[in-house]
Amino acid sequence: MKLAIVDLAYGNIGSIQFALQRLGVVPMVTAEPDKIALADRVILPGVGAAGFAMERVDCLGLRETLTSLRQPALGICLGMQLLFEHSEEDNTTCFGLIQGRVRALEAAPDRPVPHMGWSKIDVRSPELGLRTGDYVYFAHSYACDVGPATLASISYGRDIPAVVRQANWLGAQFHPERSGEAGSRFLESFLT
Ligand SMILES: NC(=O)CC[C@H](N)C(=O)O
C-alpha cells in the first residue's frame, strides 16, 4: 500500500511513521501534489497552529490536491481541525470540507488548557476499531463543533468530537500514534 504523510514541515511525523511501521506500512513523507494524489491512503498530521499550517498548505499549492482527494484520508489533531470551515486559532479559514467551526477550549480549575492527557471516549460508530471506554491521548487547546460528522466524542467542558467522518475524510482529535493499543486499532482500521 502507498501511504502518503503530508509534509507541512511541522510536527509529529516521526511518531506517526513509527506507529505505521509497527503495523507493517512504510509511509512516504511528501509535499508533492502528484504523490499525494496517487497514494492509496493520505494522512494530514498536525501539531502546531492553524494559521501557519494553512499558509504552508497554500505556499505548497496543496489546497486543491487535498480537497479533491477521493481515497481514504485521515487528519490528525490540527489536521482534523483544518477540515472544518474556520478556526478561532489565528482566525483562520480552513478547508471547509466539514461544516462547523473550531473553537478554543475553556479552562476551568479542574480542566486545564491545553488539554494534555488520556481521556475516555464515547464511540457512536462501531467500525473505527475503537470502543466506548477506550482511553486515547489528547494534546490540544482548540476543538471542533460536534455535528453530524461526529463518530466519537469526549466531554471536556463541552462535548467535543474525538473522531469525525465526512465522505473519504476521517479526522481524529486525539493522537492515535500516541494512544497505545486503542490507537493502533484505529490506525489499523484506517489502513484496511
Ligand atoms: N497539538 C497541537 O499542536 C494542537 C493543535 C492546535 N493548535 C490546538 O491547539 O488544538
PDBQT file of the ligand as one rigid body, heavy atoms in Angstrom, charges set to zero:
ROOT
HETATM    1  N1  LIG A 201      -1.040  19.632  19.486  1.00  0.00    +0.000 N 
HETATM    2  C1  LIG A 201      -1.273  20.715  18.772  1.00  0.00    +0.000 C 
HETATM    3  O1  LIG A 201      -0.414  21.228  18.090  1.00  0.00    +0.000 OA
HETATM    4  C2  LIG A 201      -2.644  21.287  18.833  1.00  0.00    +0.000 C 
HETATM    5  C3  LIG A 201      -3.163  21.844  17.574  1.00  0.00    +0.000 C 
HETATM    6  C4  LIG A 201      -3.990  23.097  17.748  1.00  0.00    +0.000 C 
HETATM    7  N2  LIG A 201      -3.098  24.225  17.732  1.00  0.00    +0.000 N 
HETATM    8  C5  LIG A 201      -4.745  23.084  19.068  1.00  0.00    +0.000 C 
HETATM    9  O2  LIG A 201      -4.283  23.689  19.984  1.00  0.00    +0.000 OA
HETATM   10  O3  LIG A 201      -5.798  22.491  19.192  1.00  0.00    +0.000 OA
ENDROOT
TORSDOF 0
